[in-house]
Amino acid sequence: MLFTTTNDVPQVIGGVDIFSPTGLIILTIGILFTVGIPLTMILKGRKN
């Protein structure tokens, strides 16, 4: 097996700046899906 190492690994190509409007929208949607939906399902739940 051949392994090669480069110093370019930490360099990110592309991506979105987190403080740009697009980055904030993506962050907000991510938080809503990962926290909001499960929390809503737990609080509402199935009423028997």
C-alpha positions, 0 to 999 in steps of 0.5 A: 500500500502506498501512502503519500503526504502533502502539506495541502491537506489543511487548505479548504477548496471552495466552501461557504464563509460561515458569517456570510448571509448564505452561511448563516442561512445554512447554519439556521436550517441545520439547527432547525432540522437537528434540534427543532424537528426532534424536539417537536416530535418529543413534545407533541408525540402521539396522543393515545 
